[in-house]
């Protein structure tokens, strides 16, 4: 169940409650993998990801090599995003 951050009136900072999986009671775990021209290194990262990660978000920084193809093959359970170069 996702909870909405609430304002902490004593500090003005948002108070964030952990998001948990209702079936296990454990907090959800998400990993964000930013990459640019990392085709050679992605397999090392992918095979070291624990099985209990709930979400992997792969963000490509407009790679010129085969980073995206390697990520799609080795990180099949991921959500893929392509960043747009700025400047």
Protein Blocks (a to p, Z undefined) as FASTA:
>chain_A
ZZdddddfknopacddddddfknopacdddddddehilmmmmmmmmmpcfklfbdcddde
hiablmlmmmmmmmmmbccdddddeZZ
